[in-house]
Amino acid sequence: IKPRNGKIFSFTDAVDIENDRNVYVCINSSHSAFKLAASEYSQEVATLLSSLGPRRRAELDFLKAREEFRELLKRTKVTVLIEEGLAEHDLGWAEMLKGIDFNTEKQLNETRKSRTDLLNISPRKNVDIKLPISPSRLQTYIDCPRKYYYQFNEKINEKATRRTILEARFIGEIEHSVVEKFLKKESSWNTQSHQVLCVEELHKMLAKHKIVLQRSDYLSALQEIRLYSKNGITFLLGLKEMLPDPVFLFEDKYIDGEFAGRVDLIIKTSIGTGILDFKRSGASIPTKGEHESFDKIQLWNYLRHIDKGSLDYLFWGYLCLRDISESLIYSAWDEVSSTKFEDLGFEIKIHKVDDEKMKMDQAEFIQKENDAFVRLKKDSSW
């Protein structure tokens, strides 16, 4: 068989493909169209884009990727291999492929894989539940008892570290660390201090996990770390101005009997307490419905088990570092409101809390959390 010569390109490198080549574009659900154009910019362009805000930058990236893709269709011989149903369910790909006429061929008589339930054929195990339990561990059990079993009992790690890629979880850790260390050191915005800290924390993470990045990947990661951490820092500096005698407690631990955890940020003031959990992007934040129906328990667990002393909670929520407007924050105090943040230049919806409803919700959550915990302790034979 005569060998064929070819190359594999990432989507953002499509502009480098020669004209009139046979090109196969492979599209599946693991590659969202909204993330296709993570292209590198010069420092000057990156600085300009940073002033536009995350949402506008994402729109420009998407439009750029779409134009490059359509240009590729014109100058090469393209065959698109797309996961069945993806264009109907993924709005990004639907928009990317909108208006393009394809000669469609479906693959018929595909071979179906038979699945073996490994859990049911394995010997049953008696498992002791490790206490105290964190909200993330209890959430795992609520979402999927089997996942809890494999992750915490069999100790199967689904997150293998790749040595040439800085994964999202590591980038998120860096951004959290930059926000924390900057605010412990500075009381106002300092560009030089921030940029030095971003580089230092990135290098620490790469060294810790022995990751070696290509220069383009390094610059892309550094650019995100700078932008996302700056969003979080400037928001918290603005919040600090609203609060009386605020004290920021980062990565603060709590233990309440059989429950324990660690909070990204607890803010103590002379009149009450605030709780914020940092999220790298909106995709990590529960919807308002998921939170209020107790499908996602993290914040409720914090509100129940953190020792707030004799003072009430003023506000609590998830802070989105990528785009502050995608945050989910609740406030029981009028001084922390959407209007107040608009005055500081932040577009964010702060959800007003009704005291009576909050008391009823907390009572309902206590019952649901207790029920889930009892089920977990009884479900000891796997």
C-alpha positions, 0 to 999 in steps of 0.5 A, a space after each residue: 500500500 502506498 503511504 499517504 502524506 498528510 498533516 493534522 491541523 488544529 482549527 485555529 491553524 486552518 489558515 495555514 492549509 494549502 489551496 486545493 488540498 483534500 481536507 477532512 474536518 472532524 467535529 464532535 461534542 468535545 470541541 465547542 465552536 465557541 472555543 474554536 478561536 483561541 488564537 494568539 494576539 500580539 501584546 498590543 492587540 491583546 491590550 486593546 481587546 482587554 478593554 472590550 470585555 470578555 463577552 465582546 472578545 468572545 464574539 470577535 474570536 468566534 466571527 474570526 474563526 467562522 470567516 477562516 472556516 468559510 474561506 477554507 471551504 472555498 479554497 480546499 476540497 472539504 469533507 466534514 465528519 460531524 457527530 450525529 445530532 451535534 449541529 441541532 444541539 450545539 448552538 455554536 456549531 449551528 451558527 458556524 455551519 449556518 447557511 452552508 449547503 452540504 451533500 449529506 451522507 449518513 453512516 448506516 449499520 454502525 457497529 454498536 458496542 456492547 457494555 459490561 457493567 463492571 460494578 455489578 460483576 465485581 465483588 461487593 465491598 463494605 466501605 467506611 465513609 470517611 468523615 467529615 464530608 465536604 460539600 463536593 464529595 456529598 454533591 458527587 454522591 447526589 449526582 451519581 453514587 457510582 462516581 462517588 464509589 469509583 472516585 473515593 472508594 476505588 481511588 480511580 483518578 479520572 484526571 490524569 495530568 498531561 505534560 504538554 497541556 495546561 488544563 483548565 483546572 490548573 489555570 483556574 487554580 492559578 487565577 484563584 491564587 493570583 487574586 488571593 495573593 494580590 489582595 493580600 498585598 495590595 489595597 488598590 490596582 497595581 498593574 506591575 505587581 499584578 503582571 509579576 504575580 501572574 508570571 510567578 504563579 504560572 511558573 510555579 504550576 508548570 514546575 509543580 506538575 512538570 508541564 512543558 508548554 509550547 510558546 503559543 500555549 504559554 502566551 495564551 494561558 498567561 493572557 487568560 490568567 491576566 484578564 480573568 484574575 484582573 476581573 476578579 481583583 477589580 470586582 473585589 476592590 469595588 466590593 471592599 469599598 461598599 463594606 464596613 471594616 471588611 476582612 478577607 479570609 481566603 481558602 478558609 476552612 470550616 468544620 461542623 460535626 460531620 461536615 467540613 469544607 474550604 471556602 474560596 473567600 469569606 468576608 467578615 465585616 462589622 455588620 455581617 458576613 459574605 461568602 464568595 466561591 470563585 469560578 473560572 467561567 460561567 460553565 462551572 456555575 449552577 443555574 439559578 434554578 439548580 441552586 434554588 431547587 437544591 440540585 447543587 448544594 455547595 452554597 447551601 452547605 456553606 450557609 448552613 455549616 460556616 460559623 458566622 457568629 452572632 451576625 447574619 449573612 450579607 451576601 453569598 454567591 459564585 463569582 465568574 472570573 471570565 465574565 463578572 456578569 455571568 456570576 450568581 450572587 445573592 444579597 440580603 443587604 441593600 448596599 450590595 446591589 446591581 445599582 451599586 456595582 453599575 456605579 463602579 462599572 460592573 454589569 452584574 445581576 445581584 439577586 435580592 433575598 427575601 428574609 422569610 423565604 430564605 428561612 424556609 429555604 434553609 429549613 428545606 435544605 437542612 432536611 434534604 442534606 440530612 436525607 442525602 447524608 443518611 443515604 450515603 452512610 447506609 449505602 455502604 455495600 457496593 
